[in-house]
């Protein structure tokens, strides 16, 4: 069994200007991640398709998974994002979607069902932290470089 400390970590200490952060309600975000990750590829020959694309759109936050045969798009509409801090419209990032990440995201929601998740992004790594009154969790998720296929 892996623990949160088994996830890749980074020693990057980027300048604030190279970071993007968002805060979202934990339960809807993890449900959307789980839905999108169903369609993610496991083929390491096509690394772009092994991740979940997160996009900021006018209608909310969109999470996309695709393996060339299946496509799943989960949208967090504004009513699911009450109190969320989001990046500007048009922003996107592609994160590695491993089973360990999904398991740890679900555990974070179980620990704090009414809590929020703070996601901080650099060029190579995303950090997901639970925002709770008690001790929180921290999950490191690699950013996948490259251009996601046009799924629309």
GIURMO-V709283 format. One record per backbone hydrogen bond with DSSP energy under -1.0 kcal/mol. NH is the residue of the N-H (numbers start at 1). CO is the residue of the C=O. If there is no record, write none. Layout:
BEGIN
nh=(NH | NH)
co=(CO | CO)
END
This chain:
BEGIN
nh=(6 | 7 | 18 | 19 | 20 | 22 | 23 | 24 | 26 | 29 | 30 | 31 | 32 | 33 | 34 | 35 | 36 | 37 | 39 | 40 | 41 | 46 | 49 | 50 | 52 | 53 | 54 | 55 | 56 | 57 | 60 | 61 | 62 | 63 | 64 | 65 | 67 | 72 | 74 | 76 | 80 | 81 | 84 | 85 | 90 | 91 | 93 | 95 | 96 | 97 | 102 | 103 | 104 | 105 | 106 | 107 | 108 | 109 | 110 | 111 | 112 | 115 | 116 | 117 | 118 | 119 | 120 | 121 | 122 | 126 | 127 | 128 | 129 | 130 | 131 | 139 | 141 | 143 | 144)
co=(3 | 4 | 15 | 16 | 121 | 119 | 85 | 117 | 115 | 25 | 26 | 27 | 28 | 29 | 30 | 31 | 32 | 33 | 36 | 37 | 49 | 43 | 46 | 47 | 95 | 64 | 93 | 62 | 91 | 60 | 57 | 76 | 55 | 74 | 53 | 72 | 70 | 65 | 63 | 61 | 77 | 78 | 81 | 23 | 56 | 88 | 54 | 52 | 142 | 50 | 98 | 99 | 100 | 101 | 102 | 103 | 104 | 105 | 106 | 107 | 108 | 112 | 131 | 24 | 129 | 22 | 127 | 20 | 125 | 141 | 120 | 139 | 118 | 137 | 116 | 128 | 126 | 124 | 94)
END
